């Protein structure tokens, strides 16, 4: 490992300042692995040399690439399963009963990585709703410019579609594009991708009926989690639904949410008067 303590500490501070993500001591190997390809692209064979170069002669593109490299882009189709089953079995019927027949449903897939979650939602709604593309709007956001561009492209490798995408859905909603698979136009019309740093004030968006904010709060400290949940509540409908990751909860973090059991999953709803 070539990463010095000084370089690691500088990267930790940069990542926390720009994204509020906490890199604990012991993550040096992660920083080394994620930054080495960027350092080599810059013509620097050593990660510490690359970090020192950026530290002493900072430029926006290099600092952005460092931060983006250290955000976690782990994702798959139908990840954990139950929150998506809950969408079609419980949440969608409730929303359709409460909304007018011509009212669009707005869903936010936050920290969407390369788009699998957003397109999972789109496939489910395409199968469940007639003319879903005209009735549903899905906003997919991520801090990484590269991930946003990948979501917009809607193209996935064979390895990526093998990670949780049922074969019948692949055939129904994708077409071959060379060595990749491309999502159908109807799904792409539902999904709009843009950059959003959850740790900073949100851009103008919403109000949302459903928010998927899954497997991301675990990377933040308590004050940042509280701030994010407050801002999420501000962009949700009063009767909206929030899905978090299996290891995440609002309990003990923000008391303005009510936890509800939805099938084998849990969701959180804004408490009235909070």
Residue pairs with C-beta under 8 A, 6 or more apart in sequence:
1 28
1 29
1 32
2 32
2 46
2 47
2 48
3 28
3 31
3 32
3 47
3 48
3 51
4 48
6 48
7 47
7 48
7 51
7 52
7 55
8 28
8 31
10 51
10 55
11 23
11 31
11 35
11 51
11 66
11 70
12 23
14 63
14 66
14 67
15 21
15 23
15 66
15 67
15 70
16 22
16 23
18 63
18 67
18 197
19 67
19 71
19 143
19 197
19 199
20 198
20 199
20 220
20 221
20 224
21 70
21 71
21 199
21 219
21 220
22 219
22 220
22 221
23 30
23 31
23 70
30 70
31 47
31 70
32 47
34 69
34 70
35 47
35 50
35 51
35 66
35 69
35 70
36 47
38 50
38 65
38 66
38 69
39 45
39 46
39 47
39 49
39 50
42 50
42 53
42 62
44 50
44 53
51 66
54 62
54 63
54 66
64 145
67 143
68 143
68 144
68 145
68 146
68 147
71 142
71 143
71 144
72 219
73 113
73 114
73 144
73 147
74 113
74 215
75 112
75 113
75 114
75 116
75 117
76 116
76 163
76 164
77 116
77 119
77 120
77 161
77 163
77 164
77 165
78 84
78 120
78 164
78 165
78 166
79 116
79 117
79 120
79 164
79 214
79 215
80 214
80 245
80 246
82 263
82 264
82 265
83 212
83 214
83 243
83 265
83 267
84 120
84 121
84 124
85 263
85 264
85 265
86 243
86 262
86 263
86 265
86 267
87 121
87 124
87 125
87 210
88 124
88 125
88 128
89 262
89 263
90 262
90 263
91 210
91 241
91 262
91 267
92 125
92 128
92 129
95 105
95 209
95 210
98 239
99 105
99 209
104 134
104 135
104 136
104 137
105 125
105 135
105 136
105 137
105 209
105 210
106 136
106 137
106 139
106 206
106 207
106 208
106 209
106 210
107 121
107 136
107 137
107 138
107 139
107 208
107 209
107 210
107 211
107 212
108 138
108 139
108 141
108 205
108 206
108 208
108 210
108 211
108 212
108 213
108 235
109 117
109 118
109 121
109 138
109 139
109 140
109 141
109 212
110 141
110 196
110 198
110 211
110 212
110 213
110 216
110 232
111 141
111 142
111 143
111 198
111 213
111 214
111 215
111 216
112 118
112 140
112 141
112 142
112 147
112 151
112 193
113 142
113 144
113 147
114 147
114 150
114 151
114 156
114 160
115 140
115 147
115 150
115 151
115 154
115 191
115 193
116 156
116 160
116 163
116 164
117 140
117 212
117 214
118 138
118 140
118 151
118 191
118 193
119 154
119 173
119 183
119 187
119 191
121 138
121 212
122 132
122 136
122 138
122 183
122 187
122 190
122 191
123 169
123 172
123 173
123 187
125 132
125 136
125 190
126 132
126 133
126 173
126 186
126 187
126 190
127 172
129 135
129 136
132 186
132 190
133 186
133 187
133 189
133 190
136 190
137 190
137 192
138 190
138 191
138 192
139 192
139 194
139 205
139 208
140 148
140 151
140 191
140 192
140 193
140 194
141 148
141 193
141 194
141 195
141 196
142 148
142 151
142 193
142 195
142 196
143 195
143 196
143 197
143 198
144 195
145 195
148 193
148 194
148 195
149 193
151 191
151 193
152 193
154 182
154 183
154 187
154 188
154 191
155 177
155 180
155 181
155 182
155 183
156 174
156 180
156 181
156 182
156 183
157 179
157 180
157 181
158 179
158 180
158 181
161 170
161 174
161 181
170 181
173 183
173 184
173 187
174 181
174 182
174 183
174 184
175 181
175 182
175 184
176 182
194 203
196 202
196 203
198 213
198 216
198 228
199 220
199 224
199 227
199 228
201 231
202 231
202 234
202 235
205 235
206 235
206 236
207 235
207 236
207 237
207 240
208 235
208 236
208 237
208 240
209 236
209 237
209 240
209 241
210 240
210 241
210 242
210 243
211 232
211 235
211 236
211 240
211 241
211 242
211 243
212 243
213 228
213 232
213 242
213 243
213 244
214 243
214 244
214 245
214 248
215 245
215 247
215 248
216 245
217 225
217 228
217 229
217 244
217 245
217 248
218 245
218 247
218 248
220 228
222 253
225 253
225 254
226 253
226 254
229 250
229 253
229 254
229 256
229 257
230 254
230 256
232 242
233 254
233 256
233 257
233 270
236 242
236 270
238 270
238 272
239 269
239 270
240 269
240 270
241 267
241 268
241 269
242 250
242 257
242 267
242 268
242 269
243 265
243 267
243 268
244 250
244 266
244 268
249 259
250 257
250 259
250 268
251 259
255 271
255 274
256 270
256 271
256 274
257 268
257 269
257 270
257 271
258 268
258 269
258 270
258 271
259 266
259 267
259 268
260 266
260 267
260 268
260 269
